[in-house]
Amino acid sequence: MITQTTENMTSPDQVMDRIVTELGAGLGVVMTALGVRCGLWRALAGAGPLTTAEVAARTGLIEPYVREWLRAQAAAGYLVHHGGLSGADTFSLPQAVEVAMLQAPGGAIVDACAHMFASMGRGFADFEKAFRTGTGFGWHQRDPEYWAGTDAFTRINLSQDLLAAAIGELDGVPGALAAGGHVADIGCGYGAPTRMIAAAFPAAAVTGFDYHDRSVAAARAAAGDGRGGVRFEVAAATDFPGAGYALVTFVDSLHDLGDPVGALTHARDALAPGGAVLLVEPPGGDDVVDNLNPAGRMFYSVSTLVCTPNALSQADPATAAPLGTLAGVRRLREVATAAGFRTVRRLAVEAPMNLLLELRP
């Protein structure tokens, strides 16, 4: 997590400077994603300084568009601008930016988020109405571009190795899965984490559950209709079927639920003796001040626009107490304890963008 605290702004000019910076950053998501989709980052990689015409020729794009895109990215600091006495400006891609955009997941993350932003823009009026009335705005009220963008982000941010390592830390669970134990993945969405668990533990019987029928249909299609020991079913977190599960997982989903205590209570009741619940949540600090940094701002924004509205859509707004995206260990422990779990342990697995908790009755 980034720990730099946001600076206090003491003059209107500072505020206006921040607003202009915000506008550029917001548009920058679209610009960066455009570079991914149109091959601009790849065309610049390892090429040294190039003119706008040379970049256009490498990508097959129209030069005026390329010229303005290059200038915008130089203003953002992603490209180096080389001015020449002849007036032929050139641009080069620094190695650190090349690695982040093309080898590390930076470019792919921005591209996935651009899909989600486009979807949120189209539905903004409906969301504003929900924000004013408190009626909630559920996952089912988003559109396919948002669902697909979230699935892409999940696949980028979460790996099979990470899930396998986390499950490997749960005493007795890997052996139970190797012997054909059952797994329930709650709030599975398009099913990427569910399929990862099934691939990591091929002898296990893994079922993903989600209340959203269209997500379940997409998950089934991606999994090939039950092949590889994985199935998907439509069910809410508080009443998914089955019992005797060696493992129940909530992968980035508990904070989206209208009744997290009810969901964990049902999960506890569905466990086999010796079974465990694995929570995967964003890495929030326990106190708000711990999260007043750029990463916290991102997660609080996601919480405002997506996760909390979904939770409110599943509960009575007058009595609902949604967790929020950055609940933190202390609050999650309170919820787990209220659901009847006696052990709440943070797993020592390296996961900068995830908080991993083991729950035991």
Legacy VTK file of the C-alpha trace (Angstrom):
# vtk DataFile Version 3.0
C-alpha trace
ASCII
DATASET POLYDATA
POINTS 361 float
0.000 0.000 0.000
1.093 3.580 -0.687
1.340 5.414 2.642
1.832 8.994 1.504
-0.839 11.186 3.101
-2.761 13.537 0.834
-1.648 17.129 1.278
-3.982 19.754 2.696
-4.911 22.481 0.247
-4.944 25.949 1.774
-5.799 28.232 -1.152
-8.316 28.279 -4.024
-5.411 28.251 -6.484
-4.190 24.974 -5.022
-7.660 23.547 -5.339
-7.918 24.658 -8.965
-4.513 23.149 -9.685
-5.747 19.862 -8.203
-8.939 19.982 -10.291
-6.950 20.466 -13.498
-4.657 17.615 -12.462
-7.723 15.453 -11.810
-9.176 16.203 -15.229
-5.923 15.266 -16.901
-5.626 12.068 -14.855
-9.205 11.030 -15.573
-8.755 11.556 -19.292
-5.373 9.864 -18.976
-7.035 6.531 -18.211
-8.781 6.706 -21.563
-5.609 7.835 -23.328
-3.491 5.077 -21.814
-6.088 2.442 -22.687
-6.230 3.817 -26.229
-2.498 3.270 -26.481
-2.917 -0.332 -25.363
-5.729 -1.089 -27.786
-4.124 0.626 -30.765
-0.614 -0.750 -30.223
1.061 2.579 -29.537
2.991 1.474 -26.452
4.267 -1.599 -28.252
5.299 0.460 -31.299
7.408 2.734 -29.093
9.045 -0.073 -27.098
12.794 -0.253 -27.630
12.623 2.018 -30.666
14.380 5.103 -29.315
13.190 8.574 -30.356
10.541 8.491 -33.088
8.716 11.221 -34.949
4.946 11.287 -34.981
4.998 10.163 -38.612
7.223 7.206 -37.749
4.912 6.106 -34.928
1.911 6.476 -37.219
3.638 4.337 -39.855
4.503 1.660 -37.290
0.905 1.420 -36.065
-1.056 2.137 -39.244
-2.823 4.989 -37.451
-3.573 8.501 -38.623
-0.718 10.921 -37.916
-2.713 13.861 -36.399
-4.274 11.518 -33.839
-0.889 9.994 -33.047
0.720 13.438 -32.731
-1.754 14.605 -30.075
-1.637 11.278 -28.233
2.177 11.452 -28.043
2.075 15.005 -26.741
-0.485 14.093 -24.077
1.606 11.163 -22.870
4.728 13.334 -22.765
2.791 15.843 -20.638
1.818 12.962 -18.356
5.469 11.962 -17.965
5.073 8.583 -19.654
7.064 9.621 -22.745
10.202 11.717 -23.144
9.884 14.587 -25.614
12.981 15.419 -27.661
12.801 18.817 -29.359
15.065 19.363 -32.325
16.486 22.463 -33.949
14.900 21.317 -37.203
11.499 21.384 -35.547
11.035 17.624 -35.918
9.852 16.627 -32.463
10.513 13.045 -31.432
9.253 10.935 -28.522
10.759 7.964 -26.738
9.464 5.432 -24.227
11.529 5.087 -21.014
12.347 1.517 -20.049
10.468 1.739 -16.719
7.295 2.788 -18.510
7.786 0.074 -21.128
8.029 -2.587 -18.414
5.005 -1.253 -16.520
2.823 -0.992 -19.614
3.874 -4.119 -21.509
5.405 -6.587 -19.036
3.956 -5.646 -15.644
0.147 -5.402 -15.672
-0.096 -1.602 -15.789
-1.439 -1.301 -19.307
-3.828 -4.222 -18.927
-5.223 -2.836 -15.658
-5.900 0.549 -17.204
-7.520 -1.095 -20.223
-9.845 -3.145 -17.988
-10.719 -0.069 -15.944
-11.486 1.919 -19.097
-14.248 -0.599 -19.873
-15.679 -0.153 -16.374
-15.466 3.649 -16.580
-17.275 3.675 -19.918
-20.047 1.573 -18.431
-20.349 3.774 -15.340
-20.576 6.844 -17.549
-23.513 5.404 -19.451
-25.340 4.528 -16.240
-24.396 7.633 -14.268
-27.871 9.198 -14.196
-29.397 6.031 -12.754
-26.581 5.750 -10.230
-27.047 9.377 -9.164
-30.721 8.665 -8.507
-29.784 5.671 -6.365
-27.176 7.768 -4.540
-29.818 10.343 -3.666
-32.541 7.899 -2.640
-30.442 5.188 -0.978
-32.124 2.445 -2.995
-28.836 0.845 -3.975
-27.426 0.061 -7.386
-26.792 -3.637 -7.851
-24.459 -5.691 -9.971
-27.449 -6.704 -12.077
-27.989 -3.022 -12.962
-24.572 -2.727 -14.604
-24.031 -3.772 -18.203
-21.931 -6.476 -19.922
-19.008 -4.133 -20.551
-18.734 -3.493 -16.815
-18.984 -7.181 -15.922
-16.334 -8.088 -18.501
-14.039 -5.269 -17.362
-14.275 -6.416 -13.747
-13.531 -9.981 -14.780
-10.445 -8.811 -16.670
-9.287 -6.776 -13.661
-9.768 -9.797 -11.382
-7.725 -12.049 -13.653
-4.932 -9.471 -13.722
-4.920 -8.756 -9.989
-5.338 -12.298 -8.719
-3.276 -15.337 -9.671
-3.751 -19.071 -9.310
-0.417 -19.214 -7.485
-1.630 -16.687 -4.910
-4.854 -18.578 -4.222
-3.008 -21.893 -4.062
-0.474 -20.427 -1.622
-3.247 -19.016 0.575
-5.152 -22.306 0.652
-1.890 -24.100 1.339
-1.639 -22.133 4.609
-4.988 -23.519 5.856
-4.148 -26.485 8.055
-5.832 -29.663 6.841
-7.594 -28.070 3.882
-5.139 -28.978 1.079
-5.279 -32.620 2.134
-9.065 -32.560 2.211
-9.170 -31.084 -1.292
-6.658 -33.632 -2.562
-9.032 -36.306 -1.267
-11.957 -34.884 -3.255
-13.249 -32.312 -0.770
-15.829 -29.730 -1.785
-15.281 -25.998 -2.241
-17.888 -23.228 -2.425
-16.762 -19.918 -3.958
-19.287 -17.240 -2.976
-19.920 -14.234 -5.198
-17.990 -15.840 -8.038
-18.950 -13.419 -10.819
-17.543 -14.666 -14.120
-15.755 -17.408 -12.210
-12.063 -16.657 -12.695
-11.064 -17.357 -9.052
-13.299 -20.440 -8.992
-11.514 -21.870 -12.026
-8.131 -21.025 -10.482
-8.991 -23.001 -7.345
-10.195 -25.932 -9.442
-6.992 -25.874 -11.494
-4.799 -25.699 -8.388
-6.662 -28.588 -6.707
-7.885 -30.816 -9.545
-9.234 -33.561 -7.266
-11.579 -31.146 -5.492
-15.223 -30.533 -6.395
-15.471 -26.750 -6.796
-18.729 -24.816 -7.181
-19.063 -21.085 -7.759
-22.220 -19.372 -6.528
-23.541 -15.945 -7.498
-26.949 -14.306 -7.282
-26.505 -12.824 -10.772
-27.755 -15.276 -13.390
-25.972 -13.639 -16.331
-22.624 -13.817 -14.557
-23.249 -17.479 -13.790
-24.067 -18.115 -17.451
-20.794 -16.445 -18.492
-18.882 -18.457 -15.888
-20.373 -21.698 -17.166
-19.426 -20.820 -20.734
-15.846 -19.965 -19.725
-15.507 -23.208 -17.771
-16.850 -25.399 -20.565
-20.034 -26.585 -18.861
-18.646 -28.323 -15.793
-15.439 -29.765 -17.203
-12.424 -29.810 -14.916
-14.357 -30.385 -11.701
-15.897 -26.913 -11.548
-19.587 -25.958 -11.632
-21.527 -22.734 -11.313
-24.946 -22.183 -9.753
-27.263 -19.243 -9.134
-27.619 -18.695 -5.372
-27.395 -15.873 -2.863
-24.571 -15.758 -0.344
-26.949 -16.342 2.557
-28.628 -19.473 1.164
-26.248 -21.274 -1.205
-26.956 -25.026 -1.127
-24.854 -27.870 0.171
-22.993 -28.791 3.341
-19.768 -30.455 4.363
-17.529 -28.021 2.461
-13.822 -28.324 3.180
-13.421 -24.735 2.060
-15.688 -21.732 1.484
-14.124 -18.717 -0.231
-15.185 -15.097 -0.561
-12.814 -13.637 -3.143
-13.241 -9.861 -3.161
-16.966 -10.324 -2.542
-17.836 -10.083 1.164
-17.791 -6.283 1.183
-20.253 -6.303 -1.746
-22.911 -8.173 0.229
-25.970 -6.692 1.918
-25.719 -9.079 4.869
-22.074 -10.027 5.448
-22.765 -11.476 8.902
-25.566 -13.609 7.480
-23.356 -14.778 4.623
-20.541 -15.794 6.978
-22.986 -17.473 9.346
-24.336 -19.568 6.483
-20.780 -20.367 5.368
-19.866 -21.471 8.887
-22.879 -23.777 9.024
-21.943 -25.269 5.631
-18.403 -26.235 6.628
-17.280 -29.784 7.193
-15.487 -30.552 10.466
-12.010 -29.109 10.073
-13.128 -26.861 7.221
-12.217 -23.190 6.842
-13.366 -19.976 5.239
-10.902 -17.955 3.170
-11.576 -14.223 2.848
-9.774 -12.269 0.142
-10.366 -8.529 0.597
-8.665 -5.282 -0.445
-5.788 -4.327 1.888
-7.417 -1.622 4.007
-6.018 -0.259 7.237
-8.150 -0.384 10.363
-8.518 3.388 10.697
-9.526 5.883 8.035
-6.305 7.839 8.505
-4.373 4.707 7.501
-6.031 4.837 4.089
-5.695 8.543 3.285
-3.305 7.985 0.413
-3.614 7.476 -3.364
-4.409 3.751 -3.091
-6.984 4.428 -0.391
-8.562 7.088 -2.522
-8.939 4.608 -5.357
-10.540 1.986 -3.121
-12.846 4.466 -1.387
-13.973 5.670 -4.817
-14.669 2.089 -5.916
-16.571 1.604 -2.679
-18.714 4.690 -3.335
-19.451 3.882 -6.961
-19.718 0.077 -6.971
-19.385 -2.013 -3.819
-21.467 -0.082 -1.289
-24.298 0.521 -3.813
-24.400 -3.212 -4.544
-24.574 -4.012 -0.824
-27.393 -1.489 -0.351
-29.314 -3.075 -3.230
-29.428 -6.322 -1.213
-30.589 -4.868 2.110
-32.980 -2.386 3.681
-31.159 0.954 3.313
-32.577 2.110 6.657
-30.875 -0.688 8.591
-28.059 -1.779 6.267
-24.470 -1.552 7.474
-22.326 -2.237 4.377
-18.693 -2.989 5.104
-17.207 -0.730 2.461
-14.343 -1.819 0.263
-11.580 -1.002 2.795
-13.065 -2.653 5.879
-9.711 -3.586 7.428
-8.790 -6.530 9.633
-10.415 -5.189 12.806
-13.847 -4.715 11.228
-13.656 -8.019 9.369
-12.774 -9.759 12.616
-15.851 -8.193 14.271
-18.093 -9.433 11.472
-16.570 -12.913 11.553
-16.943 -13.102 15.331
-20.585 -12.035 15.068
-21.049 -14.899 12.596
-19.728 -17.421 15.121
-16.087 -17.795 14.100
-13.636 -18.199 16.954
-10.420 -17.919 14.951
-9.592 -15.081 12.553
-6.021 -15.226 11.301
-4.258 -13.068 8.750
-2.273 -15.261 6.381
1.409 -14.517 5.857
1.190 -14.743 2.074
2.793 -12.014 -0.003
-0.134 -10.189 -1.588
0.334 -6.393 -1.867
-3.127 -5.817 -3.345
-5.006 -8.328 -1.193
-5.777 -9.015 2.449
-6.064 -12.743 3.197
-7.888 -14.034 6.276
-8.546 -17.549 7.553
-11.774 -18.065 9.533
-12.411 -21.138 11.694
-15.459 -21.963 13.838
LINES 1 362
361 0 1 2 3 4 5 6 7 8 9 10 11 12 13 14 15 16 17 18 19 20 21 22 23 24 25 26 27 28 29 30 31 32 33 34 35 36 37 38 39 40 41 42 43 44 45 46 47 48 49 50 51 52 53 54 55 56 57 58 59 60 61 62 63 64 65 66 67 68 69 70 71 72 73 74 75 76 77 78 79 80 81 82 83 84 85 86 87 88 89 90 91 92 93 94 95 96 97 98 99 100 101 102 103 104 105 106 107 108 109 110 111 112 113 114 115 116 117 118 119 120 121 122 123 124 125 126 127 128 129 130 131 132 133 134 135 136 137 138 139 140 141 142 143 144 145 146 147 148 149 150 151 152 153 154 155 156 157 158 159 160 161 162 163 164 165 166 167 168 169 170 171 172 173 174 175 176 177 178 179 180 181 182 183 184 185 186 187 188 189 190 191 192 193 194 195 196 197 198 199 200 201 202 203 204 205 206 207 208 209 210 211 212 213 214 215 216 217 218 219 220 221 222 223 224 225 226 227 228 229 230 231 232 233 234 235 236 237 238 239 240 241 242 243 244 245 246 247 248 249 250 251 252 253 254 255 256 257 258 259 260 261 262 263 264 265 266 267 268 269 270 271 272 273 274 275 276 277 278 279 280 281 282 283 284 285 286 287 288 289 290 291 292 293 294 295 296 297 298 299 300 301 302 303 304 305 306 307 308 309 310 311 312 313 314 315 316 317 318 319 320 321 322 323 324 325 326 327 328 329 330 331 332 333 334 335 336 337 338 339 340 341 342 343 344 345 346 347 348 349 350 351 352 353 354 355 356 357 358 359 360
